[in-house]
Amino acid sequence: MKKNLANIAFNLPIDSLFTYLIPKSLPEEVHIGSRVLVPFGKRNTTGVVIELPEKSAYKKLKPVIEVLDAQPIISEEMISFCRWIAKYYICPIGEVIFSAVPKGILVESKILFSFNTEITTNGLTEHQKAVIELLKSKPLTIKQIEHRLKSKSSRSAVQSLLNKGILTQQHVTSKEKIKPKYEKYVVFELGEEFADYTNSMLNIFMKENNIKSSCQTKMLRYLVNKNVSEISSSELLKATGATSYSLNSLAKKEIVSLAKKQVTRDVEHEFSEEAKVVELNQEQKTVLSEINSAADKNEFITFLLFGVTGSGKTQVYIEAIQNVLKQNKTSIVLVPEISLTPQLIHRFRTYFGNIIGVIHSRLSEGQRFDVYQRIKSGEIKIVIGARSALFAPLSNIGIIIIDEEHDHSYKQTEKNPKYNARDSAIVRAKSNNAVVVLGSATPSLESFYNYKARKYTLLELPHRALKTKPPNVEIVSMLEEFKQPSKFQKWESADIRFLSSKLISYIDSALKNKQSIILLQNRRGYSAYQECQNCGYVKMCKNCDITMIYHKLKNHLRCHYCGSVEKLVEKCEKCGSENLMLKGTGTEKVEEEIARLFPKAKIKRMDADTVKRKDAHRKILKSFHEREFDILIGTQMISKGLDFPSVSLVGVVSADVGLLNPDFRSNERTFQLLSQVSGRSGRTTDYGKVVIQTMHTDNFIFPYVENHNYSGFFEKEINHRRTFNYPPFSRMSLIEVKSNNQTRANTIASKIYLFMKIHLLSLNGNAGVEIMKPAPALIYKVKNKYRFHIIVKSLKSSGESAGVTETMLKELEKFLEPKSGKLKFKSGEFVSIDVDPLSFY
């Protein structure tokens, strides 16, 4: 029986489904997962059908206007997965559903305002007259009016003119922004007939068919000589220098025919390196056997693949996927940042060809749409991408691989849903009876603890695939370095001396031996801040509670949070002194100093400033792989997924960047970063060296880094976490309040805290749940918004705490809803809930 009701989700911060009537006039049947166009408020918008209920408590229901898909665009398996994310991460289901759909296929309505020429316009303000003059030429939306008049107060003027009947309004439905791309093709069906033609015979044919123009002649000769049966018109015209007019003439003579064919938008070629036949060693074979055995049994199991850098984890992934493909199953491979792992994509393409689909943020909407369509059609069997690839519309998934599972970029933080792709992947795999492989040389403490708690199965690759030794790691005390006079010339003063004699000496030796070098400084820019030497005043961003970073290349101070730019200060804003000094070291300064010390060395810098252009990251990595330059200097992005056989030396300029942050994960992050970047050295030889410079050699992590001792680090750090009930012994949630007004931010945070405390008392006391009082965020102001944090900690030792926290946060979500919630907000005020946050800044 056909259902006549539909519960629909919208891409809105409202945790509700809306019921609509399915009219009998609709030619298509509405399915769960179909997109529909429906009236919502004053406009028509796209929604996704989530349920087909039997009845509704509401009597007056609006009808569905149009069904946008003949077949569901989202499977019921995906809807179930999205429901879990919405429930666990306390996020509206609509925002989760629409994160799984390409943005360009949404259909919306907009309001166009027009001038009514029959109404008199006496007694109007200058602003109203300006609006009318603008609309005399053509109808515009309110955003277009505001943009052209450069005024954000146009809305009230438009409304006033509407009330007077001087303007009229009309709802217009927009078209889908992204559609399949079609290209004109030339079909040459006479090719076989020309197979035995001589040149003179071809001349006779052209004469008989009145082919006189040089362009037509060139095209025909090209098709015959190249034995082409089908070619894109653009390719043929480019190859022959002919014109479209000549091609159309050839088609009119029925020599060729023209047809439209759907094509895939090009994605840049990721990488190139010599293909190798790789034979697995015994350790890899043992690991692969475990994974394949589980996949063959359709058994859901989570493996933690703990393999040192260079142990050949990527080849294990490839072989495991090959096994899954034999069972006609699909695969997802998640990587931390797709733009930084071009080698991995290249290797997968080498093995699997066109059944690979790549999803990442640098794709255009058109490219993303094409990949989405190819996945839906079944053409793509393997999806590689960053966290959003987890929502790929694959069916019958056999394996999900999360490479570098420890990486924090798997957690989405800027917008809803604020999910962790690593943890969510396990849930999606379970619903598919699929295998999960979490791979890392430095597993997150949570994952390694889950192995210890027997939730995960450990697989180990303790040795490098080529049997090379781990690099020799040396920890250099910069405190001791500064006590000694420099062995190198032209040091201006101690405040700019940031390279140790040992690191400089090793760089010199590596360059003489024609070896490549990686230098890590996890801070971009030139200097960290500008400080007055008289009063100690530091130049801060006016919009954010953070220092302005000096960028020498453009000679300005820049805020890395809001992007604001200011001139370099010449006099102290507090005391007027001209005794100002730039302090701290960024990648720009490292690049400048290395170039001064080694003027013949070829150097490239890779950080957020140098990879802004599309494909810049790939070009830098490719040229470094091909040894077009000697030294790669960069931030943490150069520590991920890179395999360069020629690198013999890695230098960490300052290991203290991030180590002393007031965050319980700072030790873990620093250990992982230092271990990962160390693993770039000596991958094909036994001569790898790593020099780590620090002002704090007494920190407990350095001996573990030096000895490549992850297990020792884990035991030390996990005991610290246990003492203070940090994750994995608790589940934490962060409620962030933002407002343009400092007092309002504090007031809202206090009301939320009180609401949660009262609600917690109603749920059987505290039940192992601790709610910390509102406090200013560590970075108190960002983009002119004041920020307050409330942290909720739920102890896992208390069986009730998880359920209590989830219920409390769900009630808080209702309390905060824009229209139906009890807490009312003013313009510029926002509250967000982040479950399992990885950052508390």
Disulfide bonds with the S-S distance in Angstrom:
none
